[in-house]
Structure formats: C-alpha cells, structure tokens
Amino acid sequence: MELLNKKTGIISFLLLFSFNLSAQVNPSQIFAESYRYESSGDYEKAIGELNSVNGYDYHKFLRLGWLYYLSKDYETSKKFYR
C-alpha cells in the first residue's frame, strides 16, 4: 500500500509539472506574433496576443497603447499611455 501511495504521488507530481510547463508562455514569441499581426493590419489580433500575457509590463502597455492608436481607439490608447 505504501509503495502504491509513493507511485501515485510521483505520477501526480510529474503530471502537475508537465501541465505547468505547457501552460507557460514565451513573451518574445507573443510580441513577435503581435508584430506580425500589426504588419498585416490586423490590430485586433495583435492586441489579443498581448492580452494573453498576464500582469503589468511597461513594454506590453506601451505596445497596447500604440496598437489601440493604430486601430483609432484613441480613448483606450490614452489609458495605456498613462
């Protein structure tokens, strides 16, 4: 029984660890996708890419301000520049 509990614990730990690794996002990849969408004129998708990154980041907010400006949503753009 004790051996079964150890195996179950190890398997649970490995599963949680693998889910955690797959859930991580690469910010440089997200910014690259955002620039790609911007270059094609799809500002909404560019904004969506950046919004997938949680938390406050100066560069993210600066970029969101720019993208909202390009999409002519000036009020939202000002909020990100403040």
DODREN-987472 format. One record per residue (C-alpha): x, y negated, z negated; residue number from 1. Coordinates in nm, 2 decimals. Each point is the difference from the previous one (the first is absolute). Layout:
# DODREN-987472
     east    north       up   lumdo
        X        Y        Z     NUM
...
//
This chain:
# DODREN-987472
     east    north       up   lumdo
     0.00     0.00     0.00       1
     0.28    -0.24    -0.09       2
     0.17     0.07     0.34       3
    -0.32    -0.07     0.18       4
    -0.03    -0.34    -0.18       5
     0.36    -0.09     0.10       6
    -0.07     0.09     0.36       7
    -0.32    -0.20     0.00       8
     0.17    -0.29    -0.16       9
     0.28     0.00     0.26      10
    -0.23     0.04     0.29      11
    -0.22    -0.29    -0.13      12
     0.31    -0.22    -0.04      13
     0.12     0.07     0.35      14
    -0.34    -0.07     0.15      15
    -0.03    -0.33    -0.18      16
     0.35    -0.09     0.10      17
    -0.06     0.08     0.37      18
    -0.32    -0.21     0.00      19
     0.18    -0.29    -0.16      20
     0.27     0.01     0.28      21
    -0.25     0.01     0.28      22
    -0.20    -0.29    -0.15      23
     0.30    -0.23     0.00      24
     0.00    -0.27     0.27      25
     0.30    -0.14     0.18      26
    -0.03    -0.38    -0.01      27
     0.25    -0.05     0.29      28
    -0.21     0.24     0.21      29
    -0.32    -0.19    -0.09      30
     0.16    -0.33     0.09      31
     0.12     0.14     0.33      32
    -0.35     0.12     0.08      33
    -0.14    -0.34    -0.09      34
     0.25    -0.17     0.24      35
    -0.10     0.25     0.27      36
    -0.37    -0.08    -0.04      37
     0.08    -0.37    -0.01      38
     0.19     0.01     0.33      39
    -0.30     0.17     0.17      40
    -0.23    -0.27    -0.15      41
    -0.19     0.23    -0.23      42
     0.02    -0.21    -0.31      43
    -0.27     0.19    -0.19      44
     0.20     0.33     0.02      45
     0.32    -0.19    -0.10      46
    -0.17    -0.14    -0.31      47
    -0.14     0.35    -0.08      48
     0.34     0.15     0.01      49
     0.13    -0.25    -0.25      50
    -0.30     0.04    -0.23      51
     0.09     0.36    -0.04      52
     0.29    -0.11    -0.21      53
    -0.11    -0.05    -0.36      54
     0.12    -0.28    -0.22      55
     0.14    -0.34     0.04      56
     0.29    -0.05     0.23      57
     0.12    -0.34     0.12      58
     0.08     0.12     0.36      59
    -0.33     0.18     0.02      60
    -0.20    -0.31    -0.10      61
     0.21    -0.22     0.23      62
    -0.07     0.23     0.29      63
    -0.37     0.03    -0.08      64
    -0.03    -0.38     0.00      65
     0.16     0.00     0.34      66
    -0.23     0.27     0.14      67
    -0.31    -0.16    -0.13      68
     0.12    -0.33     0.15      69
     0.04     0.17     0.34      70
    -0.35     0.15    -0.03      71
    -0.13    -0.35    -0.06      72
    -0.12     0.08    -0.36      73
     0.16    -0.32    -0.14      74
    -0.16     0.01    -0.34      75
     0.12     0.35    -0.08      76
     0.34    -0.09     0.15      77
     0.03    -0.29    -0.25      78
    -0.07     0.23    -0.29      79
     0.30     0.22     0.09      80
     0.23    -0.30     0.04      81
    -0.08    -0.14    -0.35      82
//
